[in-house]
């Protein structure tokens, strides 16, 4: 697979690679792997949240507001 980058993005990638002692291809592989792992995690968390809503488990807006006020005003 080949990927083309805009010159400024390629320069940033090369700078990061140089600073970390890695090749640009290795940096890209790590970034893509991390992104994909994070994407899977986000999708799982959203699915769990939606399932909780379907089961009637949620916190009302007013309860969240009260909790935030308590957190922000307690020393």
Backbone bond lengths (Angstrom), bond angles and torsions (degrees), N, CA, C in turn:
res aa  C-N    CA-C-N  psi(-1)  N-CA   C-N-CA  omega(-1)  CA-C   N-CA-C  phi
1 X - - - 1.444 - - 1.523 107.90 -
2 X 1.301 115.38 137.50 1.454 120.09 176.61 1.520 109.00 -120.29
3 X 1.318 115.52 140.66 1.456 121.86 179.47 1.523 107.97 -129.03
4 X 1.320 115.38 134.53 1.458 120.20 176.79 1.517 109.16 -104.16
5 X 1.331 115.54 141.13 1.452 121.31 178.59 1.517 109.92 -118.81
6 X 1.312 115.99 149.71 1.462 120.22 170.71 1.531 107.26 -59.99
7 X 1.315 117.77 149.12 1.469 119.96 -176.29 1.529 114.26 -52.93
8 X 1.331 116.70 -42.57 1.469 118.11 -178.61 1.532 111.64 -67.18
9 X 1.322 117.74 -35.18 1.459 120.97 177.45 1.523 110.58 -70.40
10 X 1.328 116.41 -40.61 1.457 120.34 176.25 1.521 111.76 -61.36
11 X 1.320 116.21 -38.71 1.467 120.33 177.84 1.523 110.63 -64.80
12 X 1.325 116.85 -41.75 1.470 120.22 178.34 1.523 110.69 -64.14
13 X 1.331 116.10 -42.21 1.460 121.05 178.38 1.527 110.48 -61.19
14 X 1.321 117.03 -45.96 1.463 120.87 178.82 1.521 111.53 -62.74
15 X 1.318 117.16 -36.67 1.468 120.64 178.77 1.533 110.35 -65.29
16 X 1.322 116.60 -45.78 1.471 120.56 178.82 1.525 109.99 -62.84
17 X 1.315 116.36 -43.63 1.461 120.16 179.56 1.521 110.21 -59.97
18 X 1.314 116.49 -44.37 1.462 120.75 179.64 1.523 111.35 -62.81
19 X 1.329 116.16 -42.82 1.471 120.45 -178.66 1.521 112.45 -67.03
20 X 1.313 116.76 -30.11 1.468 120.15 -177.19 1.521 112.75 -96.89
21 X 1.316 116.36 -5.22 1.458 119.82 -179.73 1.516 113.25 73.33
22 X 1.318 116.57 23.90 1.461 121.43 -179.91 1.515 108.75 -116.19
23 X 1.314 115.91 163.53 1.452 120.49 173.19 1.518 109.43 -80.58
24 X 1.333 117.23 152.88 1.464 119.81 178.91 1.527 112.91 -55.87
25 X 1.324 117.89 -36.73 1.463 120.25 179.33 1.523 111.82 -64.23
26 X 1.336 116.83 -36.92 1.463 120.75 178.37 1.529 110.61 -67.73
27 X 1.326 116.17 -41.38 1.468 120.35 178.19 1.525 109.93 -61.00
28 X 1.320 117.02 -44.50 1.465 120.82 -179.81 1.527 110.53 -63.68
29 X 1.329 117.93 -43.71 1.468 120.38 178.86 1.533 110.94 -59.88
30 X 1.335 116.73 -43.41 1.468 120.34 179.05 1.527 111.28 -64.46
31 X 1.328 116.36 -43.12 1.466 119.78 179.79 1.520 111.49 -62.98
32 X 1.320 116.91 -44.18 1.466 120.68 -179.12 1.531 109.87 -66.33
33 X 1.320 117.73 -42.79 1.469 120.65 178.98 1.530 110.30 -61.43
34 X 1.327 117.23 -44.04 1.465 120.67 178.82 1.523 111.27 -63.89
35 X 1.319 116.45 -41.60 1.458 120.60 178.59 1.527 110.55 -61.65
36 X 1.329 117.00 -46.69 1.461 120.28 -178.66 1.520 111.71 -64.98
37 X 1.337 117.17 -39.93 1.472 120.36 176.23 1.523 110.31 -61.65
38 X 1.319 116.68 -43.55 1.468 121.08 -179.71 1.527 110.12 -65.24
39 X 1.317 117.52 -39.89 1.454 121.56 179.36 1.526 110.82 -61.66
40 X 1.326 116.86 -43.31 1.469 120.53 177.49 1.519 109.81 -61.19
41 X 1.338 117.06 -44.30 1.467 121.24 -179.43 1.530 110.69 -61.74
42 X 1.333 117.25 -45.65 1.469 120.60 -179.47 1.523 110.29 -61.18
43 X 1.326 116.88 -44.61 1.462 119.99 -179.53 1.533 111.72 -62.82
44 X 1.340 116.55 -38.40 1.468 119.97 177.76 1.528 110.62 -66.38
45 X 1.324 116.81 -42.50 1.467 120.17 -179.82 1.527 111.17 -64.97
46 X 1.319 117.23 -40.88 1.466 120.77 177.86 1.526 109.90 -63.85
47 X 1.327 117.37 -43.80 1.466 120.75 178.75 1.525 110.74 -61.25
48 X 1.329 117.32 -41.27 1.468 120.43 178.32 1.528 110.53 -65.20
49 X 1.327 116.66 -40.74 1.460 120.14 178.66 1.521 111.99 -64.10
50 X 1.316 116.47 -42.77 1.460 119.92 178.69 1.525 111.10 -66.02
51 X 1.328 116.75 -38.15 1.468 120.29 177.21 1.526 110.24 -64.09
52 X 1.333 117.05 -39.75 1.465 120.41 177.76 1.529 110.44 -63.46
53 X 1.327 116.58 -40.86 1.472 119.60 176.65 1.517 110.69 -61.49
54 X 1.330 116.59 -42.33 1.469 120.40 178.64 1.522 111.50 -61.19
55 X 1.335 117.17 -30.47 1.466 121.49 178.36 1.525 111.83 -85.76
56 X 1.337 116.62 0.68 1.461 120.69 178.82 1.511 113.67 84.12
57 X 1.318 117.97 13.35 1.463 121.30 -179.89 1.530 108.80 -96.09
58 X 1.324 115.56 111.91 1.459 120.72 178.22 1.516 108.77 -161.08
59 X 1.307 115.98 167.59 1.464 122.69 176.50 1.514 106.33 -114.36
60 X 1.321 116.49 130.89 1.458 119.78 -177.80 1.530 110.72 -71.43
61 X 1.311 115.09 160.17 1.465 121.55 178.05 1.527 110.02 -58.09
62 X 1.324 116.95 -43.65 1.466 120.57 -179.45 1.525 111.64 -63.03
63 X 1.336 117.57 -39.77 1.466 120.19 177.89 1.524 111.30 -64.73
64 X 1.308 116.68 -41.08 1.468 120.25 178.24 1.517 109.44 -63.64
65 X 1.334 117.39 -44.52 1.469 121.05 179.09 1.519 110.79 -58.80
66 X 1.322 116.93 -45.53 1.473 120.25 179.88 1.530 110.89 -63.59
67 X 1.312 117.22 -41.95 1.464 120.54 178.59 1.524 110.79 -63.35
68 X 1.318 117.21 -42.93 1.464 120.67 179.48 1.524 111.27 -65.61
69 X 1.315 117.33 -40.81 1.463 120.08 177.41 1.526 110.66 -62.05
70 X 1.316 116.15 -41.42 1.461 120.75 179.24 1.546 110.17 -64.34
71 X 1.303 117.02 -43.41 1.470 120.97 179.92 1.518 110.37 -64.73
72 X 1.316 116.84 -42.41 1.461 120.58 -174.54 1.528 113.16 -78.21
73 X 1.321 117.61 -20.69 1.465 119.07 -178.33 1.522 113.41 -101.75
74 X 1.329 118.74 -17.74 1.468 120.93 177.80 1.525 109.59 -74.87
75 X 1.348 116.04 134.35 1.486 118.62 179.23 1.507 113.02 -71.66
